[in-house]
Amino acid sequence: MHFEPIGHLESCYPDKFGTPRQPGLVEHSLARLRINRKWQPEEALEGLAGFSHAWVIFVFHKNDNARYHAKVHPPRLQGESIGVFATRSPHRPNPIGLSLVKIHKVENGAVILAGVDMVDGTPVLDLKPYLPDIESQPEARTGWTGSVPRTDIEIEWGEERLRDLQNWSVDLQKPSLQGFAPTSFDELRQLVEGTLALDPRPLVYRGYESQRESKYRKTHAVRFLNGDVHFEFVTDSKIRILEIKRG
Ligand SMILES: C[S@@+](CC[C@H](N)C(=O)[O-])C[C@H]1O[C@@H](n2cnc3c(N)ncnc32)[C@H](O)[C@@H]1O
């Protein structure tokens, strides 16, 4: 078997850390897929704009652990393990990902996708329209994922950080980023808040927020486009933004 990517994603998430664990969780997380010339992008994309959603089939090219484990530890299982084929783990016999995303725009041989859970540079193997009449399954059972509680996380900015965010949103209107960067302060704020509110921390870091002496760090940084957002968990349901470093 030989597969060749149809293109590579330019995503608002440069790093794995912070990238949502599933698609559709952060509305303003955008990525651009430019279809390679060889596949005749303009022709190949004809008709796609009539669909609201598409399946993206891609390669987990940034997997760093090559060892195979038949049972894995999904973050939502709070330390327990389960069979790899009952999960969406990136670590599987063939490192292939599948995400259902929104089609934001189709233009100039490229597709802008919204609600992504893929990092920048991800090789895409295929793109297929989502067919709700056939694929939507309202009666579907949710297996072990159904019973997992979610915490609402509040984000505290402070005036200065909001000013930094405002300046950053202006800086993001560079031509090179146009198409997949937030186009306003509100969109950028929703991207950052929506992403951090998913709690990107690995499990071992959780639960130590109120302890002064802890071997686990309480400050973290998630990279969005060209900026790092540094933050800390004040409690397990409250994040304080500490700094925005751009460049
Ligand atoms: C749990 S996977 C789910 C992906 C897809 N929705 C699926 O079910 O196959 C999503 C996570 O994979 C990681 N990831 C995204 N793109 C990647 C890439 N190109 N290489 C390696 N890991 C990636 C990120 O950490 C992200 O949070």
The ligand as an SDF file (V2000), in Angstrom:
LIG
                    3D

 27 29  0  0  0  0  0  0  0  0999 V2000
   -7.2890   11.9440   20.5530 C   0  0  0  0  0  0  0  0  0  0  0  0
   -6.8110   12.4440   18.9420 S   0  0  0  0  0  0  0  0  0  0  0  0
   -8.3240   12.3200   18.0580 C   0  0  0  0  0  0  0  0  0  0  0  0
   -8.1340   12.6340   16.6130 C   0  0  0  0  0  0  0  0  0  0  0  0
   -9.2940   12.2490   15.7260 C   0  0  0  0  0  0  0  0  0  0  0  0
  -10.4880   12.9870   16.0430 N   0  0  0  0  0  0  0  0  0  0  0  0
   -9.5520   10.7730   15.7890 C   0  0  0  0  0  0  0  0  0  0  0  0
  -10.4680   10.3740   16.5000 O   0  0  0  0  0  0  0  0  0  0  0  0
   -8.8420   10.0050   15.1410 O   0  0  0  0  0  0  0  0  0  0  0  0
   -6.5950   14.1880   19.0540 C   0  0  0  0  0  0  0  0  0  0  0  0
   -5.2640   14.5310   19.6590 C   0  0  0  0  0  0  0  0  0  0  0  0
   -4.2440   14.0650   18.7810 O   0  0  0  0  0  0  0  0  0  0  0  0
   -3.1100   14.8970   18.8470 C   0  0  0  0  0  0  0  0  0  0  0  0
   -2.7420   15.2340   17.4840 N   0  0  0  0  0  0  0  0  0  0  0  0
   -3.3890   16.0500   16.6110 C   0  0  0  0  0  0  0  0  0  0  0  0
   -2.7470   16.0860   15.4320 N   0  0  0  0  0  0  0  0  0  0  0  0
   -1.6720   15.2550   15.5430 C   0  0  0  0  0  0  0  0  0  0  0  0
   -0.6270   14.8620   14.6830 C   0  0  0  0  0  0  0  0  0  0  0  0
   -0.5370   15.3240   13.4270 N   0  0  0  0  0  0  0  0  0  0  0  0
    0.3090   13.9890   15.1340 N   0  0  0  0  0  0  0  0  0  0  0  0
    0.2310   13.5090   16.4060 C   0  0  0  0  0  0  0  0  0  0  0  0
   -0.7370   13.8440   17.2760 N   0  0  0  0  0  0  0  0  0  0  0  0
   -1.6820   14.7120   16.8600 C   0  0  0  0  0  0  0  0  0  0  0  0
   -3.4930   16.1300   19.6600 C   0  0  0  0  0  0  0  0  0  0  0  0
   -2.8790   16.0230   20.9170 O   0  0  0  0  0  0  0  0  0  0  0  0
   -5.0170   16.0180   19.7990 C   0  0  0  0  0  0  0  0  0  0  0  0
   -5.4390   16.4810   21.0590 O   0  0  0  0  0  0  0  0  0  0  0  0
  1  2  1  0
  2  3  1  0
  2 10  1  0
  3  4  1  0
  4  5  1  0
  5  6  1  0
  5  7  1  0
  7  8  2  0
  7  9  1  0
 10 11  1  0
 11 12  1  0
 11 26  1  0
 12 13  1  0
 13 14  1  0
 13 24  1  0
 14 15  1  0
 14 23  1  0
 15 16  2  0
 16 17  1  0
 17 18  1  0
 17 23  2  0
 18 19  1  0
 18 20  2  0
 20 21  1  0
 21 22  2  0
 22 23  1  0
 24 25  1  0
 24 26  1  0
 26 27  1  0
M  CHG  2   2   1   9  -1
M  END
$$$$
